[in-house]
Amino acid sequence: MTRRSIYFVGPHRIEVRRERIPPPGSGEVLVSSIVSAISAGTEMLFYRHQVEDGMLLDTTIPALGDSLHYPFKYGYATVGRVVDRGTGVPRELEDRLVFAFHPHESHFLAFPDQLIAVPEGIGPEEAAFLPSMETAASLVMDGAPLLGEDVVIIGQGVIGLLTTAILARMPLNSLTALERYPLRQRLSEEMGSERCLETFSMDNSSFLHSFGSEGADLIYELSGNPNVLDMAMRIAGFDGRIVLGSWYGDKASNIHLGEAFHRKRLRIISSQVSSLSPALTGRWDKKRRLELAWELIRQIRPSRLITHRFDVDDAERAYDLIDRGSEEVIQILLTYGGE
């Protein structure tokens, strides 16, 4: 049989290729993809070639173990159904709805331990948000918000909105988001932010005064723009924490680590979902965090963030729409003609 696979073939260029796929071998299953989610953050860094040549695509996902040399496959949020199995694979895996950290393609072979069973009551489109929800959960855990704190989130893309939704369930003193696009502002308030401001300047007295003279306790930088770090340091209070959830790739910025940073004893925290903070590993592991992410998907129902769906054959249009920075794009799904 043949499958349709997306290949990154150069900066700002993808191709959908048809290629033969063998039947599953011993211990393997064949998965027919239903949907896959395009990441507007990490994935677009690879699309735009804003990462270093030769780096590994991902050090924790077997399907992304190659280094960055064109052409390559990418993507890590695919949901499908097991349609065939090789020898030695239990019959109960047949027809199972599964999630895989796997590139965008219509069919793929995998070993069962590379798949995650989608829990009952969660559909394919909701399940495609698993990596994003796990990332949002990881961000909240790394920031460790306390009761009554003033929290600011810079950026309300998918990760920012899901982080907002989780934080809104906590007894904070205030939860403020910063985002320039009207659609994202509206969704931010739907997700639970008390307010989502379009712009920020040091002359915006109403914003500064909302924290009294103390500044914000905790700030999440989720915009993907390293230039906003100076702003984060200005609005942080004494001993404030700034969690960097954005991966900037090779984007650089001049950051002013002068008076505000030193005199306020600010802490900048790197957050990365591929590992857990050593402070948490006495009680938490990836399995437990993954179970939490599924439960958060049940509660938050992130499929409301889907703004566009494209058949995989039209994937070039999908990537171009994200690349142009359309205000109307939140989450784009690729579909494969399945359920």
Secondary structure, DSSP 8 states (H G I E B T S, - for coil): -EEEEEEEEETTEEEEEEEE-----TT-EEEEEEEEEE-TTHHHHHHTT-S-TT-BS-SS-GGG-SBS-SSB-----EEEEEEEE-TT--GGGTT-EEEE---SBSEEEE-GGG-EE--TT--HHHHTTHHHHHHHHHHHHHH---TT-EEEEE--SHHHHHHHHHHTTS--SEEEEE-S-HHHHHHHHHHT-SEEES---TT-HHHHHTTTTT-EEEEEE-SS-GGGHHHHHHHEEEEEEEEE----TT-------SHHHHHTT-EEEE--TTS--TTTTTT--HHHHHHHHHHHHHHH-GGGGEEEEEEGGGHHHHHHHHHTT-TT-SEEEEE-S--
